[in-house]
Amino acid sequence: MPAPRGAEVPLVMDRRTFVVLVAGTSMLEPLALRAQPPGKLVRIGLLVPSSEPDPGNRFDVEGLRLGLRELGWVEGRNLVLEIRWAGMNPQRQRELAAELKALPVSLILASGTPTIRSARDGAPGVPIVMINAGDPLGAKFVASLARPGGDLTGTSAAGEEVLAKLVELLSAAVPQLKRLSVLMNSVNPANEFFFDVMSVRARTLGVRLDRIDVASQGELDAAVARAKGGALVVVNDPMFYQHRVRIVEQALRSAVPSGFGGREFVEAGGLLSYISSNAWHWRNAAGFVDKILKGVKPADIPVLQPTQFELAINLRTARALGIAIPQSLMQRADELIR
């Protein structure tokens, strides 16, 4: 017999129907959201190519934390950041990446091309957020910048443009430059691509390009000395950053004008640097973390490239080398060290 109008049965049925509808709707929610109930701590990993926190803030972990807080991810409230100071040994980096995967973490952030590769190889299947990847296309980390197509996305240092520009800037700074050596860490998977790009620019400027690969810090002095009689470009790498003072001092002893990707090298006495802001990469990495934790696949998140670059010139070094920096080049500089 049908229940009279206003009876409780239809209300009970509506509640049951509502529960079923809610359950069905939740099937459509991103898996990451369903896997993280409100108030649950999300665990993410960070793999850094240094054995300890860097006093020069090359690895801007605080900038990353600030970016995450602005997006609502606060350590101790809804986030755990597992930091691994991995050093520069690829095997050790892969082991720590595997350790992070086993915790497990929802994703891994990795800084620099060799460390990004180690994270990918050590933790297959885990989303990787690249921080300051030299060139993710050249390293074959992504299918394209617009559609990465795999487990990796993040920020790119626009290595192709930066290194080609360094060749151009050194050619403009050093009168009648005929030979330019390029110092590379032999483990960097993007080396072939970088050198090819730089060679194209060098040919247009009438400059011969020589490649110098090193595998350890013990080879640095002899490698830099080989550039004598020309100029030197040092490709960004954690090993070179760690030993930047040594590299710069050897370049000065050999009277070699030098170009770098980082103002810290110029502060140490290098001739010039051209690079995007390091803080920009770390701060923007937080946006990729936010998207992935909310269920967006790395394959669908475009790689972000910087649009502004900073040129720094050390005029003291130029004087010591007997180089008169053209006025036009000084006017383009963002910083002149006198």
Residue pairs with C-beta under 8 A, 6 or more apart in sequence:
3 9
3 10
26 34
29 295
30 294
30 295
30 296
31 295
32 106
32 292
32 293
32 294
32 295
33 294
33 295
36 42
36 106
36 293
39 78
40 78
41 77
41 78
41 79
41 80
42 73
42 78
42 79
42 80
42 106
42 293
43 79
43 80
43 82
43 103
43 104
43 105
43 106
44 79
44 80
44 81
44 82
44 105
44 106
44 107
44 108
44 109
44 289
44 293
45 81
45 82
45 83
45 84
45 97
45 100
45 103
45 105
45 107
45 108
45 109
46 61
46 64
46 81
46 82
46 83
46 84
46 108
46 109
46 110
47 84
47 86
47 93
47 96
47 97
47 100
47 108
47 109
47 110
47 111
47 115
47 118
47 119
48 59
48 61
48 83
48 84
48 85
48 86
48 111
48 115
49 59
49 86
49 87
49 88
49 93
49 111
49 112
49 114
49 115
49 238
50 58
50 59
50 85
50 86
50 87
50 88
50 238
50 242
51 85
51 87
52 85
53 59
53 61
53 85
56 264
57 278
58 241
58 262
58 264
58 278
59 111
59 282
60 278
60 279
60 281
60 282
60 283
61 83
61 282
63 279
63 282
63 283
64 109
64 131
64 282
64 283
64 285
64 286
65 75
65 81
66 283
66 286
67 282
67 283
67 284
67 285
67 286
67 287
68 74
68 75
68 79
68 81
68 286
68 289
68 290
70 286
71 286
71 287
71 289
71 290
72 78
72 290
73 79
73 286
73 289
73 290
73 293
75 81
82 100
82 103
82 105
84 96
84 99
84 100
86 92
86 93
86 96
86 115
86 118
87 93
88 114
88 238
88 239
88 242
90 114
90 117
90 118
90 187
93 114
93 115
93 118
93 119
93 122
94 118
94 121
94 122
95 122
96 122
97 108
97 110
97 118
97 119
97 121
97 122
97 123
97 126
98 122
98 123
100 108
100 123
100 126
101 108
101 122
101 123
101 125
101 126
104 126
105 126
106 127
106 292
106 293
107 126
107 127
107 128
107 129
107 289
107 292
107 293
108 119
108 123
108 126
108 127
108 128
108 129
109 128
109 129
109 131
109 154
109 285
109 289
110 116
110 118
110 119
110 128
110 129
110 130
110 131
111 131
111 132
112 131
112 132
112 133
112 134
112 236
112 237
112 238
113 133
113 134
113 135
113 139
113 188
113 189
113 190
114 185
114 187
114 188
114 189
114 237
114 238
115 238
116 128
116 130
116 133
116 136
116 139
116 141
116 152
117 139
117 141
117 189
119 126
119 128
120 128
120 141
120 151
120 152
124 151
125 151
126 151
127 151
127 152
127 292
127 297
127 298
128 151
128 152
128 153
128 154
128 298
129 152
129 153
129 154
129 285
129 288
129 289
129 292
129 298
130 136
130 141
130 152
130 153
130 154
130 155
130 156
130 303
131 154
131 155
131 281
131 282
131 285
132 155
132 156
132 157
132 278
132 281
132 282
133 139
133 141
133 154
133 155
133 156
133 157
133 303
134 156
134 157
134 159
134 188
134 190
134 194
134 235
134 236
135 156
135 157
135 158
135 159
135 160
135 190
135 193
135 194
136 142
136 145
136 148
136 152
136 154
136 156
136 303
137 144
137 145
137 193
138 159
138 160
138 189
138 190
138 192
138 193
138 194
139 189
139 190
139 193
140 189
141 148
141 150
141 152
142 148
142 149
142 150
142 152
142 153
142 303
143 149
143 150
145 156
145 302
145 303
145 305
146 302
146 303
147 299
147 300
147 302
148 298
148 299
148 300
148 301
148 302
148 303
149 299
150 298
150 299
151 298
151 299
152 298
153 288
153 298
153 299
153 301
153 302
153 303
154 285
154 288
154 303
154 304
155 280
155 281
155 284
155 285
155 288
155 303
155 304
155 305
155 306
156 303
156 304
156 305
157 236
157 261
157 275
157 276
157 281
157 306
158 276
158 305
158 306
159 190
159 194
159 236
160 193
160 194
160 197
162 261
162 274
162 275
162 276
162 309
163 194
163 197
163 198
163 233
163 235
163 261
164 197
164 198
164 200
164 201
165 274
165 309
166 198
166 233
166 259
166 260
166 261
166 274
167 180
167 198
167 201
167 202
167 205
167 207
167 209
167 233
168 201
168 205
169 259
169 272
169 274
169 311
169 329
170 177
170 180
170 231
170 233
170 257
170 259
170 271
170 272
171 177
171 180
171 205
171 207
172 326
172 328
172 329
173 257
173 271
173 272
173 313
173 318
173 323
173 325
173 326
173 329
174 231
174 257
174 323
175 323
175 324
177 207
177 230
177 231
178 206
178 207
178 208
178 230
179 207
179 208
179 210
179 229
179 230
179 231
180 202
180 207
180 208
180 209
180 210
180 230
180 231
180 232
180 233
181 209
181 210
181 211
181 212
181 226
181 227
181 230
181 231
181 232
181 233
182 194
182 195
182 198
182 209
182 210
182 211
182 212
182 232
182 233
182 235
183 212
183 214
183 223
183 224
183 227
183 232
183 233
183 234
183 235
183 240
183 247
184 191
184 194
184 195
184 211
184 212
184 213
184 214
184 235
184 237
185 191
185 213
185 214
185 215
185 235
185 237
185 239
185 240
186 213
186 214
186 215
187 215
188 194
188 235
188 237
191 213
191 235
194 235
195 209
195 211
198 209
198 233
199 209
202 208
202 209
210 226
210 227
210 230
212 223
212 226
212 227
214 220
214 223
217 239
217 242
217 243
217 246
220 243
220 246
220 247
220 250
221 246
221 250
224 232
224 247
224 250
224 251
224 254
224 256
225 250
225 253
225 254
227 251
227 254
227 256
228 254
228 255
228 256
230 256
231 256
231 257
231 258
231 259
232 251
232 256
232 257
232 258
232 259
233 258
233 259
233 260
234 240
234 247
234 258
234 259
234 260
234 261
234 265
234 270
235 261
236 260
236 261
236 262
236 275
240 247
241 262
241 264
244 260
244 262
244 264
244 265
244 268
244 270
245 268
245 269
247 258
247 265
247 270
248 258
248 265
248 268
248 269
248 270
249 269
251 257
251 258
251 270
252 269
252 317
252 320
252 321
255 321
257 271
257 321
257 323
258 265
258 270
258 271
258 272
259 270
259 271
259 272
259 273
259 274
260 266
260 270
260 272
260 273
260 275
261 273
261 274
261 275
262 273
262 275
262 278
263 273
263 275
263 310
263 312
263 335
265 273
266 272
266 273
266 312
266 313
266 314
266 317
266 335
266 337
267 314
267 337
269 314
269 316
269 317
270 314
270 317
271 313
271 314
271 317
271 318
271 321
271 323
272 311
272 312
272 313
272 314
273 310
273 311
273 312
274 309
274 310
274 311
274 312
275 309
275 310
276 306
276 308
276 309
276 310
277 306
277 308
277 310
280 306
280 308
281 306
284 304
287 304
288 298
288 301
288 304
291 301
292 298
292 301
310 334
310 335
311 332
311 333
311 334
311 335
312 333
312 334
312 335
312 336
312 337
313 325
313 329
313 330
313 333
313 335
313 336
313 337
314 337
315 325
315 330
315 336
315 337
315 338
316 337
316 338
318 324
318 325
330 336
